[in-house]
Amino acid sequence: MLKIDDKTGLVLEGGGMRGVFTCGVLDYFMDAGLHFPYAIGVSAGACNGLSYMSHQRGRAKYSNIDLLDKYHYIGIRHLWSKRSLLDMDLLFDYFPNHILPYDYKAYAENPGRYEMVTTDCLTGKACYWEEKLDEKRIIEIVRASSTLPYVCPMAQVDGRLMLDGGIVDSIPIVRAQEQGYEKCIIVLTRNKGYRKKKSNMKLPFFIYRKYPELRAALTKRNELYNGQLELVERLEEQGKVVVIRPKNPLSVERMETNVDKLTALYNEGYACAKELFE
C-alpha cells in the first residue's frame, strides 16, 4: 500500500465533466481515510478538491451527476440569460450556500494546505490561491478557476480578472514540487498516452483583443498541456509520482450531460483508486 507522509502532495487536473473520474478517486480516499498535507486543484479539480478538503463524501458526485440531471446547468439556453454555457450562479452560489451546503467550518479546520489555480487575464500567467477563512473569497477563487474561456464571462478574484487555471497550468505538479512536496499522487482525467491535437486555427482578432498576454497563452495551450503530460509520464517512469488515470480513452466530453456515462466514469475512478491502494 502507498504511504502518505508530510512530503506527499495531491495534484488534481481539471477536464470539465470528465472530472467525475476524480470524484470517484476522492470518494475512495475519504472512505479509506487517506488525507494529504497539501493538495492543489485546477478547474473541475479545484471544485472536487474543495469537497474532499471539507470531508464531504459524495458531495462532488451529487453535484456533478444528480444535480446536473435535475437542474440542467449546462446548455446553450444559458447563453441568453447568463452569457455562459454554464449557469455559474447556480453552481457557485445556490449550490454551495443553499442546495448543497458547503461545510466551510470543516474546510477551515482541515490542517492540510489547499491551493487553487487560475489564469490572470492581464498577465496570461497562473495564479495560485490559498484561502481557508473568507467564505466569499473561497467561492470567488474556485469559480474563477472553473471559468472556461470563450464560453463564460471572465471572473474576478480580489478585483483582478481571471479565467480557468487550466489555460496555463492544467497539471500543477511543478508547483507542488516547488512547495516542497517531493512525491505526489496525480489524478488525471485522460488515459495514458493521450495528447491534444495541434490546432492550426488562429484566434479571431476580436477575441480577448484587450488581453494580448491571455491571447498568447490560449494560442500555446495545447503545446503547454502536452508538455505537462510528457513531464508527468517521465516522472512516473522514474518513480517520483504516482498517477491515477482512466485506463481507456474516454467517451465523456468536457460538457457531457449523459448521466449514465458520467456515473460509469465516477465508478471507474473509485475502482482505479481502490486497485492502486489495496
C-alpha positions, 0 to 999 in steps of 0.5 A: 500500500502507498504511504502518505507522509508530510512530503506527499502532495495531491495534484488534481487536473481539471477536464470539465465533466470528465472530472467525475473520474476524480470524484470517484478517486476522492470518494475512495480516499475519504472512505479509506481515510487517506488525507494529504498535507497539501493538495492543489486543484485546477478547474473541475479539480479545484471544485472536487478538491474543495469537497474532499478538503471539507470531508464531504463524501459524495458531495462532488458526485451529487453535484456533478451527476444528480444535480446536473440531471435535475437542474440542467446547468449546462446548455446553450439556453444559458447563453441568453440569460447568463452569457455562459454555457454554464449557469455559474450562479447556480453552481457557485452560489445556490449550490454551495450556500443553499442546495448543497451546503458547503461545510466551510467550518470543516474546510477551515479546520482541515490542517492540510494546505489547499491551493487553487489555480487560475489564469490572470487575464492581464498577465496570461500567467497562473495564479495560485490561491490559498484561502481557508477563512473568507467564505466569499473569497473561497467561492470567488477563487474556485469559480474563477478557476472553473471559468472556461474561456470563450464560453463564460464571462471572465471572473474576478478574484480580489478585483483582478480578472481571471479565467480557468487555471487550466489555460496555463497550468492544467497539471500543477505538479511543478508547483507542488514540487516547488512547495516542497512536496517531493512525491505526489499522487496525480489524478488525471482525467485522460488515459495514458498516452493521450495528447491534444491535437495541434490546432492550426486555427488562429484566434479571431482578432476580436477575441480577448483583443484587450488581453494580448498576454491571455491571447498568447497563452490560449494560442500555446495551450495545447503545446503547454498541456502536452508538455505537462503530460510528457513531464508527468509520464517521465516522472512516473517512469522514474518513480517520483509520482504516482498517477491515477488515470482512466485506463481507456480513452474516454467517451465523456466530453468536457460538457457531457450531460449523459448521466449514465456515462458520467456515473460509469466514469465516477465508478471507474475512478473509485475502482482505479483508486481502490486497485492502486491502494489495496 
